[in-house]
Amino acid sequence: MDRDRLEFSREEMRSLGYRVVDLLVDHFADGEEEGLGASPSRANLEARLRESLPEEGNDPHAVLDQVEADVLPNTMRVDHPRFFGFVPGPNNFIGVLADALAAGFNVFSGTWISGAAAAQVELVVIDWLCELCGLPDTAGGLFTSGGSMANVTALAAARHAVLDDEVTNAVAYCSNQTHTSVDRALRLLGFGAHQLRRLPSDDRFRLDPEALRDAIALDRNDGRRPFCVIANAGTTNTGAVDPLPKVADIAEAEGLWLHVDGAYGAAAVVCERGRAALGGLDRADSLTMDPHKWLFQPFEIGGVLVRDERHLRRAFRLEAEYLADAVGAEDEANFSAYGIQLTRSFRALKLWMTLKVFGRKHVAAAVHRGFERAEQAEQFLRNRPGWAVVTSAQMGIVTFRCEPEDWTDDRVDALNRHLVSAINEEGEVFLTKTTLDGRPVLRLCPINPRTTDEDLRTTFARLDALRRDHCPSA
Ligand SMILES: Cc1ncc(COP(=O)(O)O)c(C=O)c1O
């Protein structure tokens, strides 16, 4: 190793590299036995990891030892087949290899001149996604770090296209189930919190078109400027899909931009069940779809698709003297001109390689399993005493509660909160809670295609045991 050149010999690189590959292979092959990982306290991790900045450096194998001992086991395994919390991250090995290559070759994906083939791959994959969503030939987009960045990118395009960037008195609309990244995006784009109407949703947690129409009329009447509707294609809470065709009709009639936040759910268009659930997606002016959620990619890859890609170019285009050499020919895509980042990693590679290796059909089968697992979970709940399904399985999510008869609401709420921490403490299963209509509910998101029948059986056996411990009468 030549430390001043930050350089290793071939043998050293091989030895370190093979060790990393072995770690990854063991993780993918024996992931289940590894368990769900851990989330230790800050004090615990301070004790393990706090040190002053190393002056001389260490043996790289010793550093890898520490990664193995202190870092990797002290994170949650969001790709574990019994990790059902939040939105799981069941990535795939091809995506991992692609990320290693993208990092290893340090491909610059911001300009054609520096990353021509990377840009071409991104163009191709974005076109595949646009086609799956039924967007027209004018559509385009780019990959971002995730859904939050995709939402802010899309809403910047909307602000530019509809408002010419003048936000005074402008108003956007969404349901109260919308992800907070939308609130944050609008805040960053200069809108006050009062410029986003979070409208009550219907009894299935979907945006109510009548409420939307009324709110727009009220705002127009008061001299405000409605400019955008944000609809959900799979909410984080329950997987609810807003009535996209009706919402699109209203947006069209009112001259509003329709952004669809499908960060979680839009990827399901890859399979038939998803396509059926997502009718109207093709009406979006812009759309967020995160491959690092339900398209099985390693973090980070979100995506924004825009019906007319010129809106992205117009919203983001800037010129700089130091980038004069990067301008290139008209048909050469400079993705840095379509979004926020200039320096961008080659995110498209992992999705491109995944789709090429497995094929749409098999990725679709993997997504389809998520629908089925959630339905299977719902059946488990319906066949067991003491459990109430709060929202039926939709888009791979089911929510439920333990509801012993004759208990007060407060006591039932406390029980359900406790069940989540109790099951997670056991370490066999990880799930999370959310709040619906002001009440805590348990939420299961079984979209990992490697989740088995046995995993679900274990999950419900554990839940039942806890239920019996805490409310024998239920
Ligand atoms: C519906 C929805 N929108 C946006 C986001 C934000 O995406 P990210 O976490 O990739 O920034 C999420 C994340 O779970 C989501 O579920």
The ligand as a Gaussian input file, in Angstrom:
#p B3LYP/6-31G(d) Opt

LIG

0 1
 C      -45.443000       7.912000      -0.937000
 C      -44.040000       8.346000      -0.635000
 N      -43.584000       9.515000      -1.129000
 C      -42.332000       9.946000      -0.892000
 C      -41.470000       9.230000      -0.116000
 C      -40.067000       9.745000       0.136000
 O      -39.151000       8.950000      -0.545000
 P      -37.612000       8.858000      -0.094000
 O      -37.631000       8.282000       1.278000
 O      -37.003000       7.950000      -1.109000
 O      -37.045000      10.232000      -0.126000
 C      -41.895000       8.018000       0.441000
 C      -41.005000       7.227000       1.322000
 O      -41.400000       6.245000       1.907000
 C      -43.216000       7.564000       0.163000
 O      -43.673000       6.389000       0.657000

